[in-house]
Amino acid sequence: MNKFFIEGNEYSMMRLLSFLTVLSAIIVSGFIIVFIFLKANLEYISELILLTGTLLGFGFGGKVLQKFREVKNNNK
């Protein structure tokens, strides 16, 4: 795990954080499906859907922004 904190190696902290964030969103999606089958309160389900969207947005968005900056810096 310490390898992700060393700068300039093949391990990417951003890749790890993106993976963990998207994995969290997938787990929350599983809870949403279970709550739908259990006929839970729709308020809870809608809040979990917002949480999942936010996690996916940050998970993919952070990696996309990093890749965009890398390409932009390499073209200079």
C-alpha positions in Angstrom: 0.0 0.0 0.0 2.9 2.4 0.6 3.9 2.1 -3.1 0.9 4.3 -4.0 2.3 7.2 -2.0 5.7 7.3 -3.7 5.8 9.8 -6.6 7.2 8.8 -10.0 6.5 5.1 -10.0 4.1 2.9 -12.0 1.5 2.8 -9.2 -1.1 5.6 -9.4 -2.8 7.0 -6.4 -5.5 8.5 -8.7 -6.1 5.1 -10.2 -6.5 3.6 -6.7 -8.8 6.3 -5.5 -10.9 6.1 -8.7 -11.2 2.4 -8.3 -12.2 2.6 -4.7 -14.8 5.3 -5.4 -16.4 3.4 -8.2 -16.3 0.2 -6.2 -18.2 2.1 -3.4 -20.8 3.2 -5.9 -21.3 -0.4 -7.0 -21.7 -1.5 -3.4 -24.3 1.2 -2.7 -26.1 0.2 -5.9 -26.4 -3.3 -4.5 -28.0 -1.8 -1.4 -30.4 0.2 -3.6 -31.5 -3.0 -5.3 -32.1 -4.8 -1.9 -34.1 -1.8 -0.6 -36.2 -1.8 -3.7 -37.1 -5.5 -3.2 -37.8 -4.9 0.5 -40.1 -2.0 -0.5 -38.2 0.5 1.7 -39.1 4.2 1.9 -38.6 5.9 -1.4 -36.9 8.8 0.3 -34.0 6.6 1.4 -33.7 5.0 -2.1 -33.6 8.4 -3.8 -30.9 9.6 -1.4 -28.8 6.5 -2.2 -29.3 7.1 -5.9 -27.9 10.6 -5.5 -25.0 9.2 -3.5 -24.2 6.7 -6.2 -24.3 9.3 -8.9 -22.0 11.5 -6.9 -19.5 8.7 -6.3 -19.5 7.7 -9.9 -19.1 11.4 -11.0 -16.1 11.9 -8.7 -14.6 8.5 -9.5 -14.6 8.9 -13.2 -14.3 12.7 -13.3 -11.1 12.8 -11.3 -9.4 10.3 -13.6 -10.6 12.1 -16.7 -9.3 15.4 -15.5 -6.0 13.9 -14.6 -5.7 12.3 -18.0 -6.7 15.6 -19.7 -3.9 17.4 -17.7 -1.3 14.8 -18.6 -2.1 15.0 -22.3 -2.1 18.8 -22.2 1.2 18.9 -20.4 2.8 16.4 -22.8 1.8 18.5 -25.8 3.8 21.5 -24.7 
